[in-house]
Amino acid sequence: MTTNPPEPAIWSGDFRVHSYEVDFKQCATLECLCRYFQEAAWNHAEELGVGYQRLQAENRIWVLSRLLVKIARYPRWAENVHVHTWPRVAKSVFAMRDFEMFDSSGKRMVAGASAWLLLDTTTKKPQRVDKLISEIQKSFPDRRALEQEPQKLTRCESNSASFDVAVRYSDIDVNGHVNNSRYIGWLMDAHAMAIHRSHTVKSIEVNFLGETVAGDRLSMVSNEPAPCEYWHSMVKADGSEVCRGRVQWVKL
């Protein structure tokens, strides 16, 4: 698939893969790719007048709730990539947003779909998105990056935790909680180096269920219901679940 010139309501920008964003394969990490998508979403929301600056004054924030990413090829160290993102019509309480990433020849490498909640920063309760979205909805493009939507995942059940995480300063973002892309890094850490050496992730689906702040301790629970398919849950010390993930690998 090749890219066409972006429509007016589609944000378009370039990113260069830096040395500190790649792994031992010299390819951008999945956490890095999700950071690119988050930055693109942030920039576009600001341009549309529904971004951080406006919402902060209204005591509201966007929070990523569900994410689905499919990877055809990972960008390599020093490669320049082109990212498109655009909002879609809201579904229930979710504001929908899609992403695509292309290489310099115009071939699509990565595609994603996401569902966002609008939260009141005081009550932490979801707000209706339809009124806010209605201000800009007429400009939404009629296109989708993927044929499927990010779904509600089931909880991973396992007898033991694969590892524990203590939330530190470097995990916290501008909103004072763990950034959504950091969970992606933790999900990747749940897999042994052996699988990273012999396989690559072809798709990841994540549900972000709760807020995590500095000082929290999390346990990762994992199982493998099918070959190369892993389910994960991240759970706080009090038993509350903050993240669910489904990761599908393919052998190199």
C-alpha positions, 0 to 999 in steps of 0.5 A, spaced: 500 500 500 502 506 498 500 513 501 497 519 497 497 526 499 493 527 506 487 530 506 486 537 510 483 533 516 489 529 516 495 531 520 501 529 517 508 529 520 515 526 519 520 523 524 527 520 524 529 514 528 534 516 533 539 511 536 536 511 543 529 509 540 532 502 537 533 495 540 539 490 539 536 489 532 537 496 530 529 497 529 525 502 532 522 499 539 514 498 539 514 503 545 518 508 540 512 507 535 507 508 540 510 515 542 510 517 535 503 516 534 501 519 541 505 525 539 502 526 532 495 525 536 497 531 541 499 535 535 493 534 531 488 535 537 492 542 538 491 544 531 483 542 531 482 546 538 481 540 542 488 539 545 491 539 551 491 547 552 484 548 551 482 542 555 487 543 561 483 550 562 477 546 562 479 541 567 479 535 562 484 531 559 484 526 553 486 519 556 488 513 551 483 507 553 484 502 547 489 501 542 490 496 536 497 496 532 499 492 526 506 492 524 508 490 517 515 492 518 519 496 523 523 502 521 530 502 522 535 506 525 536 513 522 530 512 517 525 517 516 518 515 517 512 519 515 506 519 519 498 520 518 493 521 523 486 523 523 479 522 528 473 518 526 466 519 528 465 517 536 463 510 538 459 510 544 463 514 550 470 513 545 473 518 541 476 514 535 483 516 532 487 512 526 494 512 525 499 510 519 506 510 518 510 510 511 517 509 509 520 514 504 518 510 498 511 511 500 510 504 503 505 503 509 509 500 515 505 500 521 497 502 522 493 503 528 486 504 531 485 507 538 479 509 542 480 515 547 476 517 553 475 524 555 476 525 563 474 530 568 481 531 572 477 532 578 472 526 579 476 522 574 470 520 571 469 520 563 465 526 560 461 525 553 465 526 547 459 528 542 459 535 544 466 536 543 467 532 537 461 535 534 465 542 533 470 538 528 466 532 526 464 535 519 471 535 517 473 528 519 475 524 513 471 517 511 477 512 511 480 507 516 487 505 517 484 498 519 478 493 518 477 492 525 476 496 532 480 495 538 476 491 542 475 490 550 480 484 552 478 479 557 483 479 563 489 474 563 488 469 568 495 465 571 497 463 577 504 467 578 507 473 576 512 474 570 515 480 573 514 486 578 514 493 576 515 499 581 513 506 578 519 511 578 520 518 576 521 517 569 515 513 568 511 519 569 508 524 564 505 531 563 499 529 566 502 526 573 501 518 571 504 513 567 504 514 560 501 509 555 507 508 551 510 506 558 506 500 558 507 498 551 515 497 554 513 493 560 509 488 555 515 487 551 519 486 557 514 481 559 517 476 554 524 473 554 530 475 550 530 469 546 523 470 543 525 477 541 531 474 538 527 469 534 521 473 533 518 480 532 511 482 534 506 483 528 500 486 532 499 488 539 492 490 542 492 494 549 486 496 554 488 501 559 484 500 565 486 505 570 491 510 573 498 509 575 502 514 579 509 514 582 510 509 588 505 504 585 508 497 584 505 493 579 505 485 577 505 482 570 501 476 569 502 472 563 500 466 559 500 463 552 493 460 550 496 459 543 503 459 539 506 466 539 500 469 542 500 472 549 495 475 554 498 479 559 495 483 565 498 488 569 495 489 577 496 493 582 498 491 589 491 492 591 488 487 586 486 492 581 487 491 574 490 497 570 492 494 563 491 488 559 495 486 553 494 481 547 501 480 543 502 476 537 509 474 534 511 471 528 518 468 527 523 471 523 
